[in-house]
Amino acid sequence: MASKVRVLIADDHRLFAEALAAILATDDRFEVVGQAHNGEKAVELAASEKPDVVLMDISMPRLDGVEAAKRIKKKRKSAAVLMLTGSSSAADVARARAAGADGYVTKDRIASELIDSIVEVAQK
């Protein structure tokens, strides 16, 4: 990875989004280019900020994370979408994959898996 991975954080829980941004700020491989607290804003910021990776909460107001991911992938095929959720249900994973999500991480595994997952989807 020659340049920093540009990351957009999309999560309606502001404290969680801020914590993710703080974690990523400690690693010089990443640059957080924006935060969205609803699905519509995530789609808008993905178009304007051109992130390499979008960390997308599956459950978002105004436009859920699955539909937002689908719209982002349609407009910016090069952007990887990594779905974040509190649920590990097979139905949620299937919905995320069907929308074009490149990966899926449950929020309880964030600390151990997030960095590796971002690097993995950014290299696809």
RALIN-V637210 format. One record per residue. D_LAST is the distance of its C-alpha to the last C-alpha in Angstrom with 1 decimal. Layout:
# RALIN-V637210
d_last=D_LAST
d_last=D_LAST
This chain:
# RALIN-V637210
d_last=11.5
d_last=14.4
d_last=14.9
d_last=14.9
d_last=12.3
d_last=14.2
d_last=14.8
d_last=17.0
d_last=19.0
d_last=20.6
d_last=23.2
d_last=26.9
d_last=28.1
d_last=28.7
d_last=29.4
d_last=26.2
d_last=24.2
d_last=26.3
d_last=25.7
d_last=21.9
d_last=22.4
d_last=24.7
d_last=22.5
d_last=19.6
d_last=22.4
d_last=23.3
d_last=20.0
d_last=19.8
d_last=16.0
d_last=16.0
d_last=18.0
d_last=19.1
d_last=19.7
d_last=21.6
d_last=22.8
d_last=23.8
d_last=26.3
d_last=26.1
d_last=23.8
d_last=25.4
d_last=24.9
d_last=21.2
d_last=20.8
d_last=23.1
d_last=21.4
d_last=17.8
d_last=19.5
d_last=21.6
d_last=19.5
d_last=16.1
d_last=14.0
d_last=10.3
d_last=10.6
d_last=13.6
d_last=15.4
d_last=17.5
d_last=20.7
d_last=21.3
d_last=25.0
d_last=25.8
d_last=28.9
d_last=29.5
d_last=26.3
d_last=24.6
d_last=21.1
d_last=20.1
d_last=21.7
d_last=20.3
d_last=16.7
d_last=17.7
d_last=19.2
d_last=16.4
d_last=13.9
d_last=16.8
d_last=17.5
d_last=14.1
d_last=11.5
d_last=9.1
d_last=9.8
d_last=8.1
d_last=11.2
d_last=12.2
d_last=15.6
d_last=18.4
d_last=21.7
d_last=24.9
d_last=24.8
d_last=23.2
d_last=25.0
d_last=23.6
d_last=24.4
d_last=22.4
d_last=19.3
d_last=20.0
d_last=20.6
d_last=17.3
d_last=15.3
d_last=17.6
d_last=17.0
d_last=13.2
d_last=12.2
d_last=8.9
d_last=10.9
d_last=14.6
d_last=16.7
d_last=20.5
d_last=22.4
d_last=24.5
d_last=21.6
d_last=20.3
d_last=21.9
d_last=20.6
d_last=17.0
d_last=15.9
d_last=14.9
d_last=12.9
d_last=11.2
d_last=10.4
d_last=9.1
d_last=6.9
d_last=5.4
d_last=5.6
d_last=3.8
d_last=0.0
